[in-house]
Amino acid sequence: MGKRLLILTAGMGAGHDAVADELARRMAPKDVEASVLDVLDLVPMRLGHGLRRMYEAMVRSAPWLYEGIYRAFFVSRRPPPSSPLTALIARRLDARIRELPPDAVVSTFHLAAQAAGRLRDSGRLTVPSLVLVTDFAVHRMWLHAGNDRYLCPDEQAARTVMERTGRHAGVYAPVVRREFRRARGASDRLREEAGARPDDRIVLISAGAWGVGRVVETAQGLAASGRYVPVVLCGRNERLRERVYGPALGWRDDMAELMAGAYALIDNAAGLTCREAFACGLPVVSYRPIAGHGRDGAAAMARDGLSCYARSPRELIEALDRLKDEAVRAARARRAAALFDAVPAERVIRAALG
């Protein structure tokens, strides 16, 4: 008899949803019926969508405000306080679970982890609750002792989780689509779309699904250097695409092929796009990361030797210049490839399903 898995996500950007969808795809051949639920849809009167718009507006136009909120509420060694929003989502999640009881729950977003942990702690959720941490820097909003198990991006994150929750935490391989793990080979698609010459070094500049950050300035600086051809990934932000003077692309489903033709990726969010780059061996440079978790994630990746964190225009060019050394590129690629030697998340989840 097949098992039921409920995967909780939140549409804050595209990364959490992409991980949830890929995880559901991987579970299907394992005789598991997986369903994906956005916890923001559980908030009545479309207030969850309002929360999403507010977060996007802060990241885009008032990063100082989001930074303040992040430092005040997300970064602390104390357990997070119980919030009315978490209680509301937990109550509605409880009703959803009673309608179609799952055999396990997996959270891919911190608010979902709080709600599921709350239900598990109170006894209203009687099946295993797992948390798949999708941030390189684990903040306290991910942590709730009611959850049974944490799947973490690295050993340091796992140690932090165990120390602060008392729950088992292990390292898992990043959940990215399988095309990113295929052998990296030359691709002409990016070069053709950028109008680049055969010997040009093309650098992708990611602005995430929402197209946020100071990526226009970044592209102008790279172009002015005369050493690199910048291509800005604008996500679904068409207004940003119109502002870019030079090659710019909208939302794409062929990112693996585009990355195969790039020299490097400049990233500002430390999210799924970085993991996709790691999967296909593309070097990552963090630059002008978004506030809060973006900055902490960039620092965590650099600490682990997965990327370089450039803090000025000069450091950015120097970081890209160092990648001309094949030994440097190979060392970075080995560190990134090692991430995928960890236990696959789907194996841990299938075991929890029984």
C-alpha positions, 0 to 999 in steps of 0.5 A: 500500500502506498504512503502519503507525504505532505510537503509544506512550502511557501511562495517566497520567491521560487526556491522553496516551491522548486525544492518542494516540487522536485522532492514530490517528483522524486518520491513518486517512483517510491510508491509515495503519493506526495502533495505540496501545500503552500502554508501562506494559502492557509491564511484567510482573506488572502493575508498570506499573499499580502505577507508575500507582497510585503516581504517582496516590497521590503527586499526590493525597496526597504532592505534596511527594514527587512535587515532590522526585522531579521536581526531582531526576530530571526537571529537569536539563540533563544527559541522563537516566540509563539506568534498569532500567525503561526498559531493560525496556520497550525490550526488550519494545517491541522484541519487539512491534515484531518481531511487527508491524513499523511504518513509524514510531513516535510517542511521546506520553509521556516514558517511551515516548520514552526506550524508543523512543530507546534502540531507535533509538540501538542500531539495533534500531528501523530506522524513524523515531522521532518524539516528540510532546511533550504538556507545555508545559514540556519536561523532560529525560525527554522527551529522547533523542538516538536519536529522529529528530524532535520535535514541540513545543508552542512555539518555546522548547521546540523550541529547548531540544530541538534544543540538548540532543539535536541532533535536528530539532524543530518546532512542531505544532498541538495535537492535540484533537478536532475539536469543540473547533475548531468556532465557539464559540457559546452553549450552555445545557447547562452553565447548566442542569446548574449551575442557574445564572441567565442572567446568571451567570458560570460558571467551570469548575474542572478536577481532571483525570481523577483528580480531584486538587488543592485544587479544593473550596477553590477552588470555595468561594472563588469561590462566596463572592465572589458574582461567579461560579458554580463548577462542579467537573469531578471526572473519575472521582473520585466521592468528590470529587464528593460532597465538593463543595458546589455544582455538580459533574460527573463524567467527561464526553464533551461537554466542548466543549459545556460549555466553550461555555457557560463564562466561564473555566476554572480548571486545575491540570495544564497538560495537554490540558484547557487545549489544549481550552479554547484550541481553543474560545476559553475563557480559562484561569487556572492556580491551585494547580497540581499538583506538578512538571510542573503548576507548570512547565507553568502558568508556561510557559503564562503566559510565552507569554501563553496563560493567567494564573497566579494564586498566591493567592485574591485574584489568582484573583478579580482574574484572573477580573475582568479577563476581563470586559473584552472586549479582554482576552478577545479578546487571549487568544483570539488568542494561543491560536488562533495555536497552531492555525496551526502545522503539523498533527502528522499531516502531519509524521508522514505525511511521516515514514512515506514 
